[in-house]
């Protein structure tokens, strides 16, 4: 079975398991969270072999290259063969800054809490 020359970007994102549903993939395209070769993509934009697709879901950007075009959703092992993942690894846990959170409605911080916040922020 020959693969098509091009596939809709929303269908391809869903087929290679970057989105849980096709409607979620189309919504991400309409919201501007999908780009093909650096250009914002509408749901019907075609994807061809070799195109770089960037998809942002939940503050995580996935950068993939289309190695094979599919229209139907396939198993995870087959989907992994259809893409070349260029997503950089997440930063190590030590580098993620700890943010100070206060309970809503807890009032103003005490002098001791302000000092702890300043220490956390490096002041």
Secondary structure, DSSP 8 states (H G I E B T S, - for coil): ----S-EEHHHHHHHTTSSSSHHHHHHHHHTT-EEETTEE--TT-EE-TT-EEEEEETTEEEEEEESS--SS---HHHHHHHEEE-------GGGS-------TT--S--HHHHHHHHHHHT-
